[in-house]
Each structure stands twice: as C-alpha cells, then as structure tokens.
Amino acid sequence: MSTAANKLVEAPQDYEIEQRILGILIKHPQKMDTALDKLREYHFANPTHRTIFKALLDLYTKQGKVSYVRLYDKIRREKLLSDPEAALVALTETVVTGRELEPCIELLREGYVKRRILAATEEIEQMILREEEETTEKYQARAQEIIFAATQVENSSDEPKELLDVLSRCYTNLVERKEGKVPYGLSVRFPSIDMLTTGFKKKDLIILAGRPSMGKTSLALNFAANVAKRQIPVLIFSLEMDDEQIGDRLVLGELFRYRDRDGNFLIPSAQYATKLSEEQLKLTEKVYSELYDLPIQIVDQRGLTSLDIRAKARKIKATCPNLGLVVIDYLQLIRPAENDKYKSWALQVGDIVRELRDLAGEINVPIILLSQLNRGVESRDNKRPMMSDLRDSGNIEEFADVVMFVYRDDYYYPDQAEERGTKGKAEVIFAKQRKGATGTALLRFVPEFTRFVDESDREA
C-alpha cells in the first residue's frame, strides 16, 4: 500500500466528536439552525453518524421539529439502520451542553478538510505514477488544481443541491440586499454602469473590448481602483504594461481630482512625467499615501498561458480568501498551451476563454478579460462595435457572461466631434448580459489622466 493510502487509513476521523454533535442536536433541537448553517452530511466520517444527521435534517426541514421519538420512528420506519435503538442510545448517554456545539463543529470541519487534503495527495501521487500528463507544466497545474479543490471544498459541494436549500439561500440574500447588508453584485462606482449591471456578479467572465487607444485598459484600472478603495482585494494580470506603468496610471487617475479655482489641473500629466515643483511633489506624495493601502496585487509577467494564470490566481485566492475582482489585460497576449500550438487560433482562443470562465467559477470572483477587436469596424460608416467585431467572436461570445465595448466618437471623427457634442464622451456598450439588460452607459474620458468619469457624477 502506498504512503498516501496509509495516510488515508489514518486520516482524522473523530467519531467521539461526531457523537457529541448528534447528541447535542437530539437533546437541544433549538440548535438545529446552527448545524444547518455550518454542517453537511459529508462532514461525518462514520456512515452511521452520517445517516443519523441526514435523518435529523430531513425531519427539521419537513416538519420543523426534532425529537428523540421522531428520529427513532423515522429511522425504524424507513429502515435506515439495522439497530436504531443502540445507535441512538450511544449518542444520548453522554452528558453534553448546547454550548459545546460550535467548538465541536469547528473540530469536525477541520478533520474533514484534512481528510480531503490527504485524499488529494493520493490523487496527485497516482496521477504521476500513471504518467497521465504530457509535461511538467501540466503536472504542476493539475496538482495545484487538485489541492485547491480540496482546500476550497467548504465553499461548494459536488453533491446535487436540493431546491429548498437553494431557495433558502436565495431568500436570505434577498433579505440582506433589502436591508442593505450585501449588494447583489460588485459595484465599480460608475453609477450608469452599476445601474445597468446591478454590479458585476461572482463567477462571471466579463469581456471588455475595444479598438487600440479606445481606453479599455484605463477603464479596467479605474474599475480596479474603485473596488480596492473599499478594501476589496483586486488581482491584475498585465501582459503588456509593466507594474510601474500601471502604478503611474493609478497615480495619474487620482491627480485628476486636484485643480485650481479656474479648473486648471494642478499637476498636468506632462509635468508628472518630468519635473515637479515642491508644492506639486507634496500633493503627489499625498496621492501616493492614499494609494499605498489599496489591496491591489499586480502580475506583470509576459507570455503567460491560461494554465499559468489559473495557477497564480488560485495561489492568490488561497492566501487572500476575500479576493473580489480579477483583471486580465489582455486576451490576445495570452500564450496558447504548448500542445495546442497546432490548433487554429480560433480554437485556441475558445479554449483560453473557456478556461478563464471556469476559473471565475472556481475562485468565485468576477473576471474582467480585456480583448482587442478586429479591423472590420474600421471599414464601416458606423464604427460602434458589434459582437461580430470580436476577434473569433463565436468562441468569445459563447463563453462570456457579459460583453461590453468602449467607443469614443471623437477618436474617429475629431473634427466633427465638437459640433456633434461628442468631444470627450465615451460610450460603454453592453452588447450581452446573461443576467441583465443590454444598453449603453455614457462616460467622459480624460486621456491625459487615463481617467473615465461618469456623466452623472457631480464631482466631475
């Protein structure tokens, strides 16, 4: 028997803790809500204890009442155990108090996670012994995926979910939204965008696309800064710009706020890039101080594959469970996997986008993936982007939960923009939303500061 298999035999299985929890629930049925919130039947290692817990939940869910007599009758009537009386007596003969429940639940959950990790080590060992993968890179990625799944198991279950349980959670979320305790989605603090999206949803893949120089990177960084200012951690993958360029853009975006009485910028971007006066330096230092505490992490490595991105995102999520947003700049710079190089580019893009959508679900955060548009838009009179302008649009459109485009009329028609009233204006066009309506949000773009401002924002 392998070492890992031996470890599985010795995996933490504290039957006494399981007995104590079940005994408390039978003697103190008012504690069932606590159990419902934190325990599932798979937490119990002993099959008999698992059966009893499932019967308790079934009684409580359907009848709203739990008692020794009801539990015994259910187990006997449905023939769930061969000797129900002996099993239940063993649980109730120990003297326990209700106060012991939560500490026991924590111990039980810890033991369950340890068993999952030990099982994961055996799976990794068997994968290597059977030589299932082709490259070391794939072994590493698969091993990380297995360990991540084992350590994140408390957030989700592989078991089918009962509609009653699903609706209970939906109703809890509904009440909490009504009371203002939690938002429906992640607000990016652009009112016209938040109104259209009701916030970006967890597990969604959001495509932010545009032609070069439209400002899609600037908009994504504005989103990231606005989220991080609420102390929600953000992870940025930059496959084009280095970390210092991103840092300077974030600083410039904040310097936009400072003007004199005539509306002139106190620190124009050209001066920030050259030499500042003492007063300007002090103001800039203030901005730096404001940004130092933002929970933003930046990966500026070029040539990453989707497997690399998944591995790094999992690692960050494991160390930062509150991660709220991932930004990837941009799709066409993600390197295909080595064994995919013989596929057509359309198939490669499809694989990448699908894997990133899976990642969004796996780490339970919205992922904003930037993308270029093809040149077809340049040949039309109306240059507002459409779905067909996405490079390899079929694959991207299929897997994306949200598709939005950035369009600026003054980019294409600088001379006519003044008379059209579109100078400085930007349209964020929502062409697809699985969970919402399509539409357009109007923003104002200040390219000198790489800053977008909502047209309805009074501060602007």
HELIX and SHEET records of a PDB file:
HELIX    1   1 THR A    3  VAL A    9  1                                   7    
HELIX    2   2 TYR A   15  LYS A   27  1                                  13    
HELIX    3   3 PRO A   29  LYS A   31  5                                   3    
HELIX    4   4 MET A   32  LYS A   38  1                                   7    
HELIX    5   5 GLU A   41  HIS A   43  5                                   3    
HELIX    6   6 PRO A   47  GLN A   63  1                                  17    
HELIX    7   7 TYR A   68  ARG A   77  1                                  10    
HELIX    8   8 PRO A   84  THR A   92  1                                   9    
HELIX    9   9 GLY A   98  GLU A  100  5                                   3    
HELIX   10  10 LEU A  101  LEU A  129  1                                  29    
HELIX   11  11 THR A  136  THR A  151  1                                  16    
HELIX   12  12 VAL A  153  ASN A  155  5                                   3    
HELIX   13  13 LEU A  163  LYS A  178  1                                  16    
HELIX   14  14 PRO A  191  THR A  197  1                                   7    
HELIX   15  15 LYS A  216  ALA A  228  1                                  13    
HELIX   16  16 ASP A  243  LEU A  255  1                                  13    
HELIX   17  17 SER A  269  TYR A  272  1                                   4    
HELIX   18  18 GLU A  278  TYR A  292  1                                  15    
HELIX   19  19 SER A  306  THR A  319  1                                  14    
HELIX   20  20 LEU A  331  LEU A  333  5                                   3    
HELIX   21  21 GLU A  338  ASP A  340  5                                   3    
HELIX   22  22 TRP A  345  ILE A  363  1                                  19    
HELIX   23  23 ARG A  375  SER A  379  5                                   5    
HELIX   24  24 MET A  387  ASP A  389  5                                   3    
HELIX   25  25 SER A  393  PHE A  399  1                                   7    
HELIX   26  26 ASP A  409  TYR A  412  1                                   4    
HELIX   27  27 PRO A  414  ARG A  420  1                                   7    
HELIX   28  28 PRO A  447  PHE A  449  5                                   3    
SHEET    1   A 9 ILE A 296  VAL A 299  0                                        
SHEET    2   A 9 VAL A 234  SER A 238  1                                        
SHEET    3   A 9 LEU A 325  ASP A 329  1                                        
SHEET    4   A 9 ILE A 367  GLN A 372  1                                        
SHEET    5   A 9 LEU A 205  GLY A 210  1                                        
SHEET    6   A 9 VAL A 402  TYR A 407  1                                        
SHEET    7   A 9 LYS A 425  GLN A 433 -1                                        
SHEET    8   A 9 GLY A 439  VAL A 446 -1                                        
SHEET    9   A 9 ARG A 451  ASP A 454 -1                                        
END                                                                             
